Amino acid sequence: MASSENPFVFGEIIDDVNFVNRTDELSQLVRDLADGQKVFLLSPRRFGKSSLVALALLKLKKRHIHTVSLTASSYSSYAQFLEKFAEKVLRAAGPWERVKDWATRFGRQVKPDISINMTTGEISLSLGKGAGFDPTPIAPEVFALPGELTKNAGFRMAICLDEFQQISRFNGGSVENAIRNQVQQQREVGYVFAGSQPSLMKEMLSAKRPFHKAGPQMFLDKIPARDWKDSIARHFRKRGRTLDDPGLDTLLASADLIPYDVQRIAHELWDYSELKDKRKLDASDVKAVTESLVTSQSTYYEFLWEQLSARQRAALQAVAYRGASDIYSQGVREEFHLGPASSVQKALQSLDSRDILDRYKGNYFFLDPLFPFWIRKKGA
């Protein structure tokens, strides 16, 4: 890597070289998927869930396990989701000569439009049924496809359904039933149902829902500060720069140990050091970069703030200034005019549903850790 290339990556899938920690989770996920387990991966947004799954699938692919990845929130309808599910499964199971018999059988049952590019061998599929089409009757056939292919073609498969909580938008509980009924019969196929809204995922896994006790649950914790320190210091050191310990502490505190934001601030700090041609960085440099990031986001934060009710704003101010652990105390409620504890709870839940706050180990936290900086600056 050239000395001037920024070593910190955020906002995209992290590769093996830039991965920090998660060794236990990665090993467990690879092992479970290879064994055909159905795993539920719960994580707040920005915790590195998608990168973890992508790396697990890459390692499985090297073991000649066929892999498929879909993000439920990418599709506007149940029919489109089913269409892409079948298309990606058929592509992963290829080449065409291997799957053509089962694709033909699937085509007779579901009646999609299937085409194959004779140059690349890629399969494309379209249900082509129109806007009013109800895909519910064919869903079992679609979700049964991985099991049929692996059982009859003699290979294993691992499938990731990311943002899995979003399937509830498609067709209520019937989609959960359709998936559960089929995947539980597929011994040669491992599934990871990954969700970035843990409260919704836990609701989906509750009693009386189809996925109750359907498989092991894995919850991503924050990566420990010591691992981040080692990684960040090593990247700077390898490129002839240093960030002192107070600077590292300030960076991690500003990012609240959220992987996306640790990488984001470190990325901006690296660019800052290049522009300033600074070789030795400290806490003042981290603060300058953080303040610059907050300023650059101020228009968005102001717009978001204007959409909130007075009670929601007060709750965010309380969390920003006093932290979430004491927000129900009488002193904090009186200081920020929050009203009774029940009103505080409703405000926090509404902010959770808007993806402004989330819960981690029982306490609410800002999904964007720079937002509280802006709130405090606004109130100064």
C-alpha positions as CSV (number, residue, x, y, z in Angstrom):
1,M,0.0,0.0,0.0
2,A,1.4,3.4,-0.9
3,S,2.3,5.6,2.1
4,S,-0.2,8.3,1.0
5,E,-3.2,5.9,0.7
6,N,-5.8,6.3,3.5
7,P,-5.7,3.0,5.5
8,F,-9.1,3.6,7.2
9,V,-12.2,2.4,5.4
10,F,-15.8,3.2,6.4
11,G,-19.2,3.2,4.6
12,E,-18.4,0.0,2.7
13,I,-17.8,-3.7,3.3
14,I,-14.5,-4.1,5.2
15,D,-12.1,-6.7,3.8
16,D,-10.0,-9.2,5.7
17,V,-6.9,-6.9,5.9
18,N,-8.8,-4.0,7.5
19,F,-10.9,-6.2,9.8
20,V,-10.5,-5.5,13.5
21,N,-11.1,-8.2,16.1
22,R,-14.4,-10.2,15.7
23,T,-12.3,-13.4,15.5
24,D,-14.6,-15.4,17.8
25,E,-17.8,-14.2,16.1
26,L,-16.3,-14.9,12.7
27,S,-15.1,-18.4,13.6
28,Q,-18.5,-19.2,15.1
29,L,-20.5,-17.9,12.2
30,V,-18.3,-19.8,9.6
31,R,-18.6,-23.0,11.6
32,D,-22.4,-22.7,12.1
33,L,-23.1,-21.9,8.4
34,A,-20.8,-24.7,7.2
35,D,-22.8,-27.1,9.5
36,G,-26.2,-25.9,8.0
37,Q,-27.3,-24.0,11.1
38,K,-29.9,-21.2,11.0
39,V,-28.2,-18.3,12.8
40,F,-29.8,-15.0,13.8
41,L,-27.3,-12.2,13.9
42,L,-28.5,-9.1,15.8
43,S,-26.6,-5.8,15.8
44,P,-27.3,-2.1,15.9
45,R,-26.5,-0.2,12.8
46,R,-22.9,0.7,12.1
47,F,-21.5,-2.1,14.2
48,G,-20.0,-4.0,11.3
49,K,-22.6,-6.7,10.8
50,S,-22.5,-6.7,7.0
51,S,-18.7,-6.8,6.9
52,L,-18.7,-9.7,9.3
53,V,-21.2,-11.7,7.2
54,A,-19.4,-10.8,3.9
55,L,-16.1,-12.1,5.3
56,A,-17.7,-15.3,6.6
57,L,-19.2,-16.0,3.2
58,L,-15.9,-15.3,1.6
59,K,-14.2,-17.9,3.9
60,L,-17.0,-20.4,3.1
61,K,-16.6,-19.8,-0.6
62,K,-13.0,-20.8,-0.3
63,R,-14.2,-24.1,1.2
64,H,-16.3,-24.6,-2.0
65,I,-19.5,-23.8,-0.2
66,H,-21.8,-21.9,-2.6
67,T,-22.9,-18.6,-1.1
68,V,-25.8,-16.2,-1.6
69,S,-26.4,-12.8,-0.1
70,L,-29.6,-10.6,-0.3
71,T,-30.6,-7.5,1.6
72,A,-34.3,-7.5,2.2
73,S,-34.6,-3.7,2.4
74,S,-33.3,-3.4,-1.2
75,Y,-36.5,-4.8,-2.7
76,S,-39.8,-2.9,-3.0
77,S,-42.1,-5.8,-3.0
78,Y,-42.5,-9.4,-1.9
79,A,-42.6,-10.5,-5.6
80,Q,-39.3,-8.7,-6.3
81,F,-37.7,-10.2,-3.2
82,L,-38.7,-13.8,-4.3
83,E,-37.5,-13.1,-7.8
84,K,-34.1,-12.1,-6.7
85,F,-33.9,-14.8,-4.1
86,A,-34.5,-17.5,-6.8
87,E,-32.2,-15.8,-9.3
88,K,-29.3,-15.5,-6.9
89,V,-29.7,-19.1,-5.7
90,L,-29.7,-20.4,-9.3
91,R,-26.7,-18.3,-10.1
92,A,-24.8,-19.5,-7.1
93,A,-25.7,-23.1,-7.8
94,G,-24.5,-23.0,-11.4
95,P,-23.1,-23.6,-13.9
96,W,-26.2,-24.0,-16.0
97,E,-25.5,-27.6,-16.9
98,R,-25.6,-28.5,-13.2
99,V,-28.9,-26.7,-12.4
100,K,-30.8,-26.9,-15.7
101,D,-32.9,-29.9,-14.7
102,W,-34.0,-28.3,-11.4
103,A,-34.4,-24.9,-12.9
104,T,-36.7,-26.4,-15.6
105,R,-38.7,-28.2,-12.9
106,F,-38.9,-24.9,-10.9
107,G,-40.0,-23.1,-14.0
108,R,-42.9,-25.5,-14.6
109,Q,-44.1,-25.0,-11.0
110,V,-43.6,-21.3,-10.6
111,K,-43.7,-20.2,-14.3
112,P,-41.1,-17.4,-14.3
113,D,-39.3,-16.1,-17.3
114,I,-35.8,-17.6,-17.1
115,S,-33.0,-16.6,-19.4
116,I,-29.4,-17.6,-19.6
117,N,-26.5,-15.6,-21.0
118,M,-24.6,-18.2,-23.1
119,T,-21.4,-16.2,-22.9
120,T,-21.2,-15.7,-19.1
121,G,-23.5,-18.5,-18.0
122,E,-25.4,-16.1,-15.7
123,I,-29.1,-16.8,-15.1
124,S,-31.7,-14.1,-15.0
125,L,-35.2,-14.6,-13.7
126,S,-38.4,-12.5,-13.8
127,L,-41.8,-13.4,-12.4
128,G,-43.3,-10.9,-14.8
129,K,-46.7,-11.1,-13.2
130,G,-47.6,-7.4,-13.0
131,A,-48.2,-5.0,-10.1
132,G,-51.3,-6.8,-8.8
133,F,-49.7,-10.2,-8.7
134,D,-49.9,-12.1,-5.3
135,P,-46.7,-14.2,-4.9
136,T,-47.8,-15.9,-1.7
137,P,-48.8,-19.2,-3.4
138,I,-45.4,-19.7,-5.1
139,A,-43.3,-18.6,-2.1
140,P,-42.9,-22.1,-0.7
141,E,-41.5,-23.3,-4.1
142,V,-39.0,-20.4,-4.2
143,F,-37.8,-20.9,-0.6
144,A,-37.5,-24.7,-1.2
145,L,-35.1,-24.1,-4.1
146,P,-31.8,-24.1,-2.2
147,G,-32.7,-27.4,-0.5
148,E,-33.7,-29.1,-3.7
149,L,-30.5,-28.0,-5.5
150,T,-28.1,-28.9,-2.7
151,K,-29.7,-32.2,-2.0
152,N,-29.7,-33.3,-5.7
153,A,-26.5,-31.7,-6.9
154,G,-24.3,-32.7,-4.0
155,F,-23.0,-29.4,-2.7
156,R,-23.5,-27.2,0.4
157,M,-24.8,-23.6,0.4
158,A,-24.8,-20.6,2.8
159,I,-27.3,-17.9,2.5
160,C,-27.4,-14.5,4.1
161,L,-30.7,-12.5,4.4
162,D,-29.5,-9.1,5.6
163,E,-31.8,-6.5,7.1
164,F,-34.1,-9.5,7.8
165,Q,-36.5,-7.5,10.0
166,Q,-37.7,-5.7,6.8
167,I,-39.4,-8.8,5.4
168,S,-42.4,-7.9,7.7
169,R,-43.1,-5.1,5.1
170,F,-43.8,-7.6,2.4
171,N,-46.7,-9.8,3.5
172,G,-47.1,-9.8,7.3
173,G,-46.6,-13.1,9.0
174,S,-47.1,-15.3,6.0
175,V,-43.6,-14.6,4.6
176,E,-42.1,-15.6,8.0
177,N,-44.1,-18.9,7.9
178,A,-43.1,-19.6,4.3
179,I,-39.4,-19.1,5.0
180,R,-39.4,-21.0,8.3
181,N,-41.3,-24.0,6.9
182,Q,-38.8,-24.5,4.1
183,V,-35.4,-23.7,5.7
184,Q,-35.9,-26.0,8.6
185,Q,-35.9,-28.9,6.2
186,Q,-32.7,-27.8,4.4
187,R,-29.9,-29.7,6.2
188,E,-27.3,-28.8,3.5
189,V,-28.0,-25.1,3.7
190,G,-26.8,-22.7,6.4
191,Y,-28.7,-19.4,6.8
192,V,-27.8,-16.2,8.6
193,F,-30.7,-13.9,9.2
194,A,-29.1,-10.6,10.0
195,G,-30.9,-7.6,11.4
196,S,-29.7,-4.1,12.4
197,Q,-32.8,-3.3,14.5
198,P,-32.4,-5.6,17.4
199,S,-35.7,-4.7,19.0
200,L,-37.6,-5.7,15.8
201,M,-35.5,-8.8,15.4
202,K,-36.2,-9.9,19.0
203,E,-39.9,-9.4,18.4
204,M,-39.7,-11.7,15.3
205,L,-38.0,-14.3,17.5
206,S,-40.5,-14.1,20.3
207,A,-43.0,-16.8,21.3
208,K,-45.9,-17.3,18.9
209,R,-43.8,-16.1,15.9
210,P,-42.6,-18.6,13.3
211,F,-38.9,-18.1,14.0
212,H,-39.2,-18.7,17.8
213,K,-36.3,-21.0,18.8
214,A,-35.5,-21.6,15.1
215,G,-31.7,-21.3,15.7
216,P,-28.9,-19.7,17.8
217,Q,-28.7,-16.0,18.3
218,M,-25.6,-14.0,18.0
219,F,-25.4,-10.4,19.2
220,L,-22.5,-8.1,18.1
221,D,-20.9,-6.2,20.9
222,K,-18.7,-3.1,20.5
223,I,-15.1,-3.9,19.7
224,P,-12.9,-3.4,22.8
225,A,-10.9,-0.1,22.9
226,R,-7.6,-2.0,23.2
227,D,-8.1,-3.7,19.9
228,W,-9.0,-0.4,18.2
229,K,-5.9,1.3,19.7
230,D,-3.6,-1.5,18.5
231,S,-5.1,-1.3,15.0
232,I,-5.1,2.5,14.6
233,A,-1.7,3.0,16.1
234,R,-0.3,0.3,13.8
235,H,-1.8,1.9,10.7
236,F,-0.4,5.3,11.6
237,R,3.0,3.9,12.6
238,K,3.4,1.9,9.4
239,R,3.1,5.1,7.5
240,G,5.4,7.2,9.5
241,R,2.9,8.9,11.8
242,T,1.9,8.6,15.4
243,L,-1.2,9.3,17.4
244,D,-0.6,9.5,21.2
245,D,-2.6,7.7,23.8
246,P,-4.8,10.7,24.9
247,G,-5.5,11.2,21.2
248,L,-6.5,7.6,20.8
249,D,-8.7,7.8,23.8
250,T,-10.4,11.0,22.5
251,L,-11.0,9.4,19.1
252,L,-12.6,6.3,20.6
253,A,-14.7,8.3,23.0
254,S,-15.9,10.6,20.2
255,A,-16.9,7.5,18.2
256,D,-18.5,5.8,21.2
257,L,-16.6,2.6,20.0
258,I,-19.0,2.2,17.1
259,P,-17.0,0.6,14.3
260,Y,-18.3,2.8,11.5
261,D,-17.5,6.0,13.4
262,V,-14.2,4.8,14.7
263,Q,-13.2,4.2,11.0
264,R,-14.8,7.5,9.9
265,I,-13.0,9.7,12.4
266,A,-9.7,7.9,11.9
267,H,-10.1,8.2,8.1
268,E,-10.7,12.0,8.4
269,L,-7.8,12.3,10.9
270,W,-5.5,10.6,8.3
271,D,-6.5,13.1,5.6
272,Y,-6.1,15.9,8.1
273,S,-2.5,14.8,8.8
274,E,-1.8,14.6,5.1
275,L,-3.1,18.1,4.5
276,K,-1.3,19.6,7.5
277,D,1.8,17.4,6.9
278,K,1.8,16.4,10.5
279,R,3.7,13.4,11.7
280,K,2.8,13.6,15.4
281,L,-0.9,13.8,16.3
282,D,-2.6,14.3,19.6
283,A,-6.0,14.9,21.2
284,S,-6.2,18.5,19.9
285,D,-6.0,17.1,16.3
286,V,-8.7,14.6,17.0
287,K,-11.0,17.3,18.5
288,A,-10.4,19.5,15.4
289,V,-11.3,16.7,13.1
290,T,-14.4,15.9,15.1
291,E,-15.6,19.5,15.2
292,S,-15.1,19.7,11.4
293,L,-17.2,16.6,10.9
294,V,-20.0,17.9,13.2
295,T,-19.9,21.2,11.2
296,S,-20.1,19.4,7.9
297,Q,-23.2,17.6,9.1
298,S,-24.9,20.6,10.7
299,T,-27.4,21.1,7.9
300,Y,-28.6,17.5,8.2
301,Y,-28.7,17.7,12.0
302,E,-30.7,20.9,11.9
303,F,-33.2,19.3,9.5
304,L,-33.5,16.3,11.7
305,W,-34.0,18.4,14.8
306,E,-36.8,20.4,13.2
307,Q,-38.8,17.1,12.6
308,L,-38.8,16.2,16.3
309,S,-41.4,17.1,19.0
310,A,-40.5,19.2,22.0
311,R,-40.5,16.1,24.2
312,Q,-38.2,14.2,21.8
313,R,-35.8,17.1,21.7
314,A,-35.7,17.2,25.5
315,A,-35.0,13.5,25.7
316,L,-32.1,13.8,23.3
317,Q,-30.7,16.8,25.2
318,A,-30.9,14.7,28.4
319,V,-29.0,11.8,26.8
320,A,-26.5,14.1,25.2
321,Y,-25.7,16.0,28.4
322,R,-26.3,13.4,31.2
323,G,-26.1,10.0,29.5
324,A,-28.8,7.4,29.2
325,S,-28.3,5.6,32.4
326,D,-29.7,8.4,34.6
327,I,-32.4,9.7,32.2
328,Y,-35.3,8.3,34.4
329,S,-34.0,9.9,37.6
330,Q,-36.1,12.6,39.1
331,G,-33.2,15.1,38.9
332,V,-32.6,14.7,35.2
333,R,-36.4,14.6,34.4
334,E,-36.8,17.9,36.3
335,E,-33.7,19.5,34.7
336,F,-34.8,18.8,31.2
337,H,-38.6,19.1,31.8
338,L,-39.2,15.5,30.7
339,G,-42.3,14.8,32.7
340,P,-43.1,11.4,34.2
341,A,-41.1,8.3,33.5
342,S,-43.8,6.9,31.2
343,S,-43.5,10.0,29.0
344,V,-39.7,9.6,28.9
345,Q,-40.1,6.0,27.9
346,K,-42.5,6.9,25.0
347,A,-40.1,9.6,23.8
348,L,-37.1,7.2,23.8
349,Q,-39.1,4.5,22.0
350,S,-40.2,6.9,19.3
351,L,-36.6,8.0,18.8
352,D,-35.6,4.3,18.6
353,S,-38.2,3.8,15.9
354,R,-36.7,6.7,13.9
355,D,-33.2,5.2,14.1
356,I,-31.9,8.2,16.1
357,L,-31.4,6.1,19.2
358,D,-30.9,2.4,19.7
359,R,-30.3,0.1,22.7
360,Y,-27.0,-1.5,23.8
361,K,-26.8,-3.5,26.9
362,G,-30.0,-2.1,28.3
363,N,-29.2,1.6,27.7
364,Y,-30.1,3.9,24.8
365,F,-27.3,5.4,22.8
366,F,-27.0,7.7,19.7
367,L,-26.7,5.8,16.5
368,D,-24.7,8.7,15.2
369,P,-22.2,9.6,18.0
370,L,-21.5,13.0,16.5
371,F,-25.1,14.1,16.9
372,P,-24.8,14.7,20.7
373,F,-21.8,17.0,19.9
374,W,-24.0,19.1,17.7
375,I,-26.8,19.1,20.4
376,R,-24.4,20.3,23.0
377,K,-22.9,22.9,20.6
378,K,-26.4,24.1,19.7
379,G,-27.3,24.6,23.4
380,A,-24.0,26.3,24.4
